[in-house]
Amino acid sequence: MAESAVDTLEALRSALRGRGFEPHPFQERTWRAFANGRSGLVHVPTGAGKTFAAAFGPLAELEAQRRNRTGKREKPKIGLLWITPLRATARDPERALQSICSEAGFGLRIETRSGDTEATARARQARRPPEVLITTPESLSLMLTRKDAAERCSGVTGVVLDEWHELLSTKRGSLTELALARLRRFAPALRTWALSATLANL
């Protein structure tokens, strides 16, 4: 029986409840919106659950796809790009997503790629891309200049722009927008979700 994103989303809900939390209404609305092909902005205070609001929809979808292709000779592709403005904070979403996926019984690979990533790790990611890649605007822009960028990025269904207010009205924000425009040429159906804890400059 084929797995559906509904089943895998329920596994994530169960993992969240296992931590003693019930999903917030804004998280449920975000998950439904992602499933319906919509993009948007999650604006809530720090610590309210932005990361899981943006992540659970695409994670559930990617895990269902992973389970349904088990045994098939299909090269994995990046499905979710998580863009963070700072290399120093990239490990935070990586740890958060890895821990909740482990608790939900998911087999997704979640990795970071930035200027600090070792050459051996970058080479491994080129050969076998992770389903979830956490990166910076600069690293994403470089990745999109590769000859195989269309193939590597054609499976992207979701992009999360973490701390979007930090990038707005900056050169790095413009760089991100240009990268997203190029990315949509390869993956026209991708959904984009921005996260922000402040209304400044929004």
Helices and strands as residue ranges (DSSP letters): H 5-18, H 25-35, E 40-43, H 50-68, E 80-83, G 87-89, H 91-104, E 110-113, H 119-127, E 132-135, H 137-143, H 149-153, E 158-161, G 164-166, H 171-186, E 191-196
